[in-house]
Every structure is written in structure tokens, then in C-alpha cells.
């Protein structure tokens, strides 16, 4: 059964901070590329390339987000940064140790990237957006 992918909806998923919303949208697009590649039976080379792209986007986004949190004194910075580190470690682990021909592993990747994007990016960032907006950022 095909996974529908993730659909970015600005009014539902946007946090009101333009730069972060754009980064979130780009990550969702890359997650959808990974999902499609898994479902299409892409080669290991293609999968590694897509996962490398996802890891790069995540690293850049997390670094940018943590700099904003620090600059604006976000009280949840430490916990958020720990969450970012855990997510990056898991993405790296999947990318470095994954044998893409293993259907069980592919299902794990599919579940992880989907959950990560839905829970962290599309739902978990609202508090940060509200905080940054209260500090005048848009």
C-alpha cells in the first residue's frame, strides 16, 4: 500500500515565522522524496543521496533554529536542542548503517521520517513560533 506522503498546509502547519516555515516546507518535500523512493524501490545509491539531502537540510535547519532560540532567549532551548541531537543521531544511523534492500529497514525509515516530520515539524514547532512572534519576529 502506497503512503500518501505529507502535505504542507501553510495555515495548518506554518508557525508564522517565514524563514522557519520555508525550511519546514523544504524538509517536508525532501521527506516526500524519500517516501516515494522507498515505495518505488529506488537503488541504494539514490536512497543514500536522498537521505544525505534530508540530513543536510535537518542539520542546517536545527542550527538556524537553535541560533534563533538562543538570540531570542527561548526558555525551551536546552530541551529542544537535545531533541534535535537525538533526531540527527537517528537520521545518521539510518543513513550510515542502512541496507536499503532490506524491506524491514525501509519500513523503519518510512515510519521514522514520517513521524519525525509530522510530530516535530508540523505540530511541535507551534510553541516556538508563538514565542518568537511575541518577540517581534515574523
C-alpha positions, -999 to +999 in steps of 0.1 A: +000+000+000+014+034-010+020+060+016+003+093+007+032+114+017+029+146+037+010+176+025+023+210+036-006+233+045+006+268+055-024+277+076-023+244+094+014+238+097+030+272+094+043+287+127+042+323+114+080+327+112+087+329+074+122+316+075+114+286+096+082+278+077+102+278+044+127+254+059+100+232+073+083+231+038+117+221+022+122+193+047+086+180+041+093+180+004+126+160+010+107+136+033+082+130+005+111+123-019+124+097+005+090+081+009+085+080-029+119+065-035+113+038-009+079+029-025+094+029-060+122+005-050+150+031-056+186+019-057+208+022-026+227+050-043+196+070-048+184+063-013+217+074+002+216+106-019+181+114-007+189+106+029+221+127+027+199+156+015+175+151+043+203+150+069+218+182+054+185+200+055+178+189+091+213+200+103+210+234+086+175+239+100+183+228+135+214+250+136+194+280+124+165+273+147+188+269+178+206+302+169+172+320+168+162+304+201+194+315+217+193+350+203+157+355+215+161+337+248+137+308+242+132+291+275+129+256+259+162+258+241+181+231+260+153+205+256+147+214+220+184+211+212+185+177+229+156+166+207+174+179+176+205+159+186+185+127+190+168+132+157+201+138+139+217+108+155+188+086+144+189+101+108+226+095+107+223+059+120+197+051+093+218+067+066+251+051+077+240+016+086+210+010+064+209-017+038+183-003+015+174-037+001+161-048+035+123-043+034+121-042+072+147-014+074+129+005+047+097+003+067+116+016+097+129+046+077+095+053+063+079+053+098+107+074+113+108+101+087+071+104+085+067+106+123+096+130+126+081+154+100+046+151+113+053+154+151+083+176+152+080+199+122+043+200+115+030+200+151+058+205+176+070+239+165+039+260+173+051+270+208+084+282+193+066+302+166+043+318+192+073+327+214+094+342+185+063+362+173+059+376+208+095+389+205+086+406+172+099+381+147+078+372+117 
